[in-house]
């Protein structure tokens, strides 16, 4: 964690082959405790991130993805942050904001095949909010690299979220760039690739 008091890690510690999420004091003063919610046999934790108060983790079960969060102090159970996604629907990355209060994520949540940007409270107290107007395009939707750059500088508006590759409906042409990210944003992209792998 940022304050260096805890270590959050993924491991098949309790059931061989089932990757779950755990937390332990960084000084070894107490045994590790499982953070992830009970999972079906075929579900695994794929990736995770932590603030000083919460851990956020993405799971995969077959081709179905989901995003969860859990308080590090064990004061409540893990909550699912994303609504049920269709099998095979994209959940292409997430970013836990520095203050630990919200999570931003990329998902094909509202329109099949169109990846868009959402923000949700880390404690699950509110529904996910899409951070831009609906796209009139099919295909690539928002480009992860451009988005993570925008997120890194605190993008919150539709204008900040227009650096995406997409193609008009019915077109078979390669995606075009609309409002390509600036060099400053491209530099930010490199620092965020951990959260938005391509």
C-alpha positions in Angstrom: 0.0 0.0 0.0 1.2 3.6 -0.5 1.7 4.1 3.3 3.8 0.9 3.4 1.9 -0.6 6.3 0.3 -3.5 4.3 1.2 -5.8 1.5 -1.6 -6.8 -0.9 -0.9 -9.8 -3.1 -2.5 -12.4 -5.4 -1.8 -16.1 -4.8 -3.4 -19.6 -5.0 -2.7 -19.8 -1.2 -5.7 -21.7 0.0 -6.8 -23.7 -3.1 -4.3 -24.9 -5.7 -4.9 -23.2 -9.0 -7.4 -20.6 -7.7 -5.8 -17.2 -7.5 -7.3 -15.0 -4.8 -6.4 -11.7 -3.1 -4.8 -11.4 0.3 -3.5 -8.7 2.6 -0.9 -8.9 5.4 1.0 -6.3 7.6 4.2 -5.4 6.0 6.1 -6.0 9.3 4.8 -9.6 9.5 3.1 -8.9 12.8 -0.1 -10.9 11.8 -1.0 -13.6 9.3 -2.3 -12.8 5.9 -6.1 -12.4 5.5 -8.1 -13.1 2.4 -9.7 -10.0 0.9 -11.5 -11.4 -2.2 -15.1 -12.5 -2.0 -15.9 -16.3 -2.2 -15.4 -17.3 -5.8 -16.6 -20.2 -8.0 -14.1 -22.8 -8.9 -13.4 -21.3 -12.3 -13.0 -17.7 -11.2 -9.6 -16.1 -10.6 -8.2 -12.7 -9.6 -6.4 -11.3 -12.7 -5.0 -8.0 -11.4 -5.3 -5.7 -8.4 -4.4 -2.3 -7.0 -4.5 -0.9 -3.5 -4.8 2.5 -1.7 -4.2 2.9 2.0 -7.8 1.8 2.7 -9.1 -0.4 -0.1 -8.0 -3.0 -2.6 -9.6 -3.2 -6.1 -9.4 -6.4 -8.1 -10.5 -7.7 -11.5 -11.7 -11.3 -11.9 -12.2 -13.6 -14.8 -14.5 -16.6 -14.9 -14.4 -18.3 -18.3 -14.9 -15.2 -20.5 -16.9 -13.2 -17.9 -15.1 -10.3 -16.2 -16.0 -8.3 -13.1 -14.5 -5.6 -10.9 -14.6 -5.8 -7.0 -13.3 -3.7 -4.1 -12.7 -4.6 -0.4 -11.7 -2.5 2.6 -8.2 -3.5 3.8 -9.3 -3.5 7.5 -11.9 -6.2 6.9 -14.7 -3.9 8.2 -17.0 -5.1 5.4 -17.1 -7.7 2.7 -15.9 -7.2 -0.9 -18.5 -5.5 -3.2 -18.9 -5.9 -6.9 -18.4 -2.5 -8.6 -19.5 -3.4 -12.1 -22.9 -4.5 -13.2 -23.2 -8.0 -14.8 -21.3 -8.0 -18.1 -22.1 -10.2 -21.0 -19.8 -13.2 -21.5 -16.8 -12.0 -23.6 -17.5 -8.3 -22.9 -14.4 -6.2 -22.5 -13.2 -5.0 -19.1 -9.9 -3.6 -20.3 -8.4 -2.1 -17.3 -9.0 0.0 -14.2 -7.4 2.8 -12.2 -7.8 3.5 -8.5 -7.7 7.2 -8.0 -5.0 8.5 -5.7 -7.4 9.6 -3.0 -8.7 6.0 -3.0 -12.4 7.1 -3.2 -13.2 6.2 -6.8 -12.2 3.7 -9.5 -12.1 4.4 -13.2 -12.4 1.5 -15.6 -12.8 0.7 -19.3 -15.6 -1.7 -20.3 -18.1 -2.6 -23.0 -20.8 -2.1 -20.5 -23.7 -0.3 -22.3 -23.0 -1.1 -26.0 -21.7 -4.5 -27.1 -18.3 -4.1 -28.7 -17.8 -0.5 -27.7 -15.4 0.1 -24.8 -16.1 3.2 -22.8 -14.9 4.9 -19.6 -16.7 4.7 -16.2 -16.2 6.0 -12.7 -17.6 4.3 -9.6 -17.2 4.8 -5.8 -14.8 2.3 -4.4 -17.2 1.4 -1.6 -20.0 0.5 -4.0 -22.2 3.3 -2.6 -23.2 4.5 -6.1 -23.8 3.2 -9.6 -21.1 3.5 -12.3 -21.1 6.8 -14.1 -20.1 7.0 -17.8 -17.7 10.0 -18.2 -18.7 11.0 -21.7 -21.6 11.1 -24.1 -22.5 7.8 -26.0 -20.3 7.1 -29.0 -21.9 7.0 -32.5 -19.3 4.5 -33.5 -18.7 0.8 -33.4 -15.4 -0.9 -33.1 -12.5 0.1 -30.9 -14.3 2.7 -28.7 -11.9 4.4 -26.4 -8.2 3.8 -26.9 -6.7 2.6 -23.6 -3.4 4.5 -24.0 -5.1 7.9 -24.7 -7.6 7.3 -21.9 -5.0 6.4 -19.2 -3.1 9.6 -20.2 -6.3 11.6 -19.7 -7.0 9.9 -16.4 -3.5 10.6 -15.2 -4.2 14.3 -15.5 -7.6 14.2 -14.0 -9.9 14.1 -17.1 -13.5 14.4 -16.1 -15.3 15.8 -19.2 -16.3 14.5 -22.7 -13.8 16.9 -24.2 -11.0 15.3 -22.3 -12.1 11.8 -23.4 -12.2 12.2 -27.2 -8.7 10.9 -28.0 -10.0 7.6 -29.2 -9.7 5.4 -32.3 -13.0 4.4 -33.9 -14.8 3.9 -37.2 -18.2 5.0 -38.3 -21.0 2.4 -38.2 -20.8 0.0 -41.2 -17.3 1.0 -42.1 -14.5 -1.6 -42.6 -11.8 1.1 -42.8 -9.1 1.1 -40.1 -9.9 3.2 -37.1 -9.1 6.9 -37.3 -7.9 9.1 -34.5 -10.2 11.9 -33.3 -8.4 14.6 -31.3 -5.1 12.6 -30.9 -3.5 12.9 -27.5 -0.8 15.6 -27.0 2.8 14.7 -26.4 2.3 15.5 -22.8 -0.5 12.9 -22.6 1.5 10.4 -24.5 4.3 10.7 -21.9 1.7 10.1 -19.2 0.5 7.0 -21.0 3.7 5.1 -20.3 3.3 5.5 -16.6 -0.2 4.1 -16.7 0.3 1.0 -18.9 0.2 -1.2 -15.9 -3.5 -0.4 -15.4 -4.4 -0.4 -19.1 -2.3 -3.1 -20.8 -2.8 -3.2 -24.6 
